[in-house]
Every structure is written in structure tokens, then in C-alpha cells.
Amino acid sequence: MNVRILAVLAVTALALAAWFYSRQEEPIKPALPEKPTASYEVTQIQAVQTNPETGQTEYTVTADSLVKNDAGEDEMRGATVRWQPPQGESFILTADKAQMNQETGELYLSNGFTMQREATAQKAALTIQGRQLTANTKQRTVSSQEPLTVVQGEDRFKAAGFSANLATGEYTFERIEVLFNAPKREDKSLF
């Protein structure tokens, strides 16, 4: 008799559970962990990129630290890029913040940048300073659409933006502003 009572109770409990399950409007979702929000910082970054065909160093990157920014992207702080395109001129790019994509060669410098071309026998040193710079290490191009200052030797001017192909050495500056200081006039006879 105990088996009959237990069987009736089990069937009743099963029927009651089936009824509650069928009356439930919202389906039960499995419990999954949320995507973790990892935060990290790596310090004293040093990297070297070589040309796959020749094995020569194309550029070296040093940075004070590598952090994950608010957008979830890796960002270098206190970055310096020493870039040696094949024709022999050397460039040093420095910025407070930099982002780089190794696959595409895209390099984005922000929060102030300085681009220096070292002097050669034929050309004076060139320094370009501005807020933001976009470069591509594979195409060997640089550009900025922000106001900047250019200094080459004793010459100095401001521009609204620029683009350059470092492989060919061609620079294009937009809306240039130059201040010309003529020498003082002296009153003396020509003859």
C-alpha cells in the first residue's frame, strides 16, 4: 500500500510540475558568464619590424607603456618610431599616444606628434609638429589634416595639413602661412 501512495504522489507531483512548466511565459535561458572586461598595462615596449624580402630593419618602436583604451583597442603611450624607408632617409616619429596595426601598416599618432627627418648631405633636417598624424608603414605615406608647424634649416612655416610619400620624397602642404622678415634697411650709397 505504501508503494501505491508513493506512486500516486509521484504522478501528482509530475503532473503539477508539467502544468507549471507549460504555464511559464518566458523561456528559461541558460546562465552564461558575461564577457570579461580585461584591463592591462605593459611597460617598456620595444619592437623591431624587418623587411621580409631583404631582412633589413624597416622600423623600430619603443613606448613607455601599452594600455587598453576606452574603445577596447591597444594604445601605446610615450611612443617613438624610428623609421628607415629604403631610400636611406631616416625619420623619427614621437607622440604621446599611438595606435598601430601590424597587418595593414596603419599608424595613428595623437595628442601631439613630432616627425623629424634627419639631415643628409643634400637636405637639411626637417621637423613637422602637430596634433595628429596618420601613417602607413607599408605604403610609406604620412598625412595630417590638423594645423602644423614645419621647420627646415632656417626656414619655418605653418600649414593647415599635409601629406607625403616618403618613398618618393614628395610633400604636399595645404594653406601655408609664412612670415617673411626682411633685413633692416640701411641708408648708404650704392656707389
Secondary structure, 3 states (H helix, E strand, C coil): CHHHHHHHHHHHHHHHHHHHHHHCCCCCCCCCCCCCCCCCEEEEEEEEEECCCCCCEEEEEEEEEEEECCCCCEEEEEEEEEECCCCCCCEEEEEEEEEECCCCCEEEEEEEEEEEECCCCCCCCEEEEECCEEEECCCCEEEECCCEEEEECCEEEEECEEEEECCCCEEEEECCECCCCCCCCCCCCCC
